[in-house]
Amino acid sequence: MGADQGRPDGLARAGDPIRCNSLHPGVIDTPMLDTFFAGREELRQTWLAGKPLGRMGSVDEIAGMILFMASGEASFATGAEFVIDGG
């Protein structure tokens, strides 16, 4: 574990109101993927067919999870790994 990784956990143990969570997004539909899949629609459809939800995530979905994690709604969540990858 690097120095930066251990610092928040150490502060939380010291009694500071710091929560230590992480976000693990799956593949997100971005212009970079549009470039990758350009001219490869069959590859895109084959790839999506293997995903439980049959689609990529959106930037808004990731932003929503980040807002939740930073909000009081998640005030009792710590040490959690939030996976948002569509299965």
N, C-alpha and C positions, 0 to 999 in steps of 0.2 A: 504494500500500500504506500503510495506516495504521500508526501507531507501535506499536500492540499486535500487529499481524500480523508485523512485522519482528523484534520482540524475541526470541521463542523461536528463530528461525533464527539470529540473531546470537549468542545464547548457545550454541547447538549448535556453531557454527563456532569459538567461543572455547575449545572443549574440554570444556564441561560435558556431562554425560550426559543430554542432553535430546533427545527424539525429536519431530519435527514431523509429525504426521499429521492427517488430517481425516476426519470421518464425514459421509456424505451419504445420509440416509434417504429413502426414497420415502414414499408415503402409508401412514400407520400407523392401524390400526383403534382409534379412541378414541371416547369419548362425544361429542366434538364432531362427529365424522362421523356418528354415529347421529342426532344432531339434524339435521344437514344432509340426510341421506337419509330422514328420517321422512316417510312418506307418498309416497315416490318410489322404491319398490322396483324399478320398471322401469328407472329411471335408474341405480340402483346396479348392477343386473345387466348393463346395457349397458356401464357403465364397467368393471366387473370383467372382462367378456368381452374387452376390449381389452388386458388385462394378460397377459404370458406365463405367469405362475403362476396366474392367475385368482383372485387374492385379494389382500387388503391384508396388510401386515406387522403383526406384533404388538409391543407394548411390550417383551415378554420377548426377542424377537429382537434388537431394538436394544440392550437392556441387555446381552445376551450379547456382542455385538460390542464394546461399550464395555469390558466386562470383559476381553475378549481383547486389545484395544488397550493396556490399562493393565497387562497381565500380562507376565511374562517370556517368554511364548510369542511375543510380538511384539517382542522386544528388538532384532531386527535390521531391523525395519521403520521407515523414516523417509522423509519426503517422499512418503508414500503417501496416496492418496484412496480410502478404503474406501466403495464404493457398495453400499448394502444396500437395493435398491428392487424386488426381485423381477423384474428384467428390464425 
